[in-house]
Amino acid sequence: MEDKKKSIQRIFNLCLEIQMKGEGVDGFPFISFSSANYGNLADVYIMENGFKKDGTYDATYNLDEPVTRINCEFQLKEILKALKGGDLDCTQE
């Protein structure tokens, strides 16, 4: 089993890659990665169609458990694949 630190670092890199492609508004995916040394080690929050004030997240991941990290990584890769392929309805590059 892969160690937790490497898995979380890979997820962070995916989040960062998405974030570097555009701002999370107007249909561009909003991705938030948070880390703390109290409570949850790391969390990812996703709004697939951009940030909406008082909106609900399409997905939230507490990265403590291996299966959650696998699911989060899968969803981030799907978002990134859609961004690279131009399959998202975004007004940004």
Backbone torsions as a table, in degrees:
resi	resn	phi	psi	omega
1	MET	NA	132.9	179.8
2	GLU	-64.8	147.0	-179.6
3	ASP	-76.0	152.0	-173.7
4	LYS	-59.3	-42.3	-176.9
5	LYS	-60.9	-46.9	-179.7
6	LYS	-63.2	-41.0	179.9
7	SER	-63.6	-45.4	179.8
8	ILE	-67.2	-37.2	176.9
9	GLN	-62.9	-40.3	178.5
10	ARG	-64.7	-41.2	177.4
11	ILE	-63.9	-43.5	177.1
12	PHE	-58.1	-44.3	179.5
13	ASN	-61.7	-37.9	176.1
14	LEU	-65.4	-44.0	177.2
15	CYS	-58.5	-46.8	-178.4
16	LEU	-63.5	-40.1	178.7
17	GLU	-61.8	-41.5	176.8
18	ILE	-66.0	-45.6	-178.0
19	GLN	-62.6	-32.9	-178.8
20	MET	-73.9	-12.5	-178.8
21	LYS	-87.9	-15.2	179.7
22	GLY	169.4	170.1	179.8
23	GLU	-85.9	138.3	-173.4
24	GLY	-74.3	56.5	176.7
25	VAL	-139.0	170.5	174.4
26	ASP	53.3	43.6	177.2
27	GLY	91.4	-10.9	177.7
28	PHE	-84.5	131.7	-174.9
29	PRO	-55.1	134.5	173.3
30	PHE	-94.8	124.7	179.9
31	ILE	-126.3	128.7	176.5
32	SER	-124.9	129.4	176.3
33	PHE	-117.0	128.1	177.2
34	SER	-129.3	149.1	-179.2
35	SER	-139.8	143.7	-179.5
36	ALA	-149.8	158.5	175.9
37	ASN	-102.9	18.6	173.3
38	TYR	-142.5	135.0	-177.1
39	GLY	81.5	-136.8	178.9
40	ASN	-67.3	137.9	179.4
41	LEU	-65.3	-47.5	-179.6
42	ALA	-156.4	147.7	179.4
43	ASP	-136.8	152.1	173.5
44	VAL	-127.8	135.0	178.2
45	TYR	-122.7	135.8	-175.1
46	ILE	-131.9	130.7	166.2
47	MET	-120.4	106.3	-169.9
48	GLU	-65.3	-24.7	-178.0
49	ASN	-108.8	23.8	179.0
50	GLY	99.1	159.2	-178.3
51	PHE	-68.6	133.7	175.0
52	LYS	-127.9	119.8	177.9
53	LYS	-58.2	133.2	-177.9
54	ASP	64.6	12.2	176.8
55	GLY	-81.1	171.1	177.7
56	THR	-104.0	150.4	178.6
57	TYR	-76.1	142.1	173.8
58	ASP	-73.1	-28.9	178.6
59	ALA	-155.0	144.0	171.6
60	THR	-133.3	137.5	-178.1
61	TYR	-130.0	122.3	168.3
62	ASN	-91.1	116.0	-169.0
63	LEU	-85.4	19.5	178.9
64	ASP	-71.5	-33.6	-174.4
65	GLU	-99.6	140.8	-178.8
66	PRO	-56.8	-43.2	-177.7
67	VAL	-64.9	-34.6	177.7
68	THR	-67.6	-40.2	177.3
69	ARG	-64.0	-39.3	177.6
70	ILE	-62.7	-46.6	-179.7
71	ASN	-64.7	-41.4	179.2
72	CYS	-63.6	-47.7	-179.8
73	GLU	-60.2	-40.9	178.4
74	PHE	-60.4	-49.0	-178.7
75	GLN	-63.3	-42.0	178.8
76	LEU	-62.7	-40.7	177.6
77	LYS	-64.6	-37.2	177.3
78	GLU	-65.7	-41.8	177.1
79	ILE	-62.7	-46.2	-179.8
80	LEU	-63.3	-40.5	178.2
81	LYS	-62.3	-42.1	178.7
82	ALA	-65.8	-37.9	177.7
83	LEU	-64.9	-43.9	-179.0
84	LYS	-68.5	-33.9	-179.4
85	GLY	-87.9	-3.6	179.5
86	GLY	73.1	22.6	-177.2
87	ASP	-85.3	-4.7	178.5
88	LEU	-94.3	145.5	178.7
89	ASP	-84.9	79.1	-176.4
90	CYS	-116.1	148.5	175.6
91	THR	-92.9	-1.4	-177.8
92	GLN	-110.2	161.9	176.1
93	GLU	-84.4	NA	NA
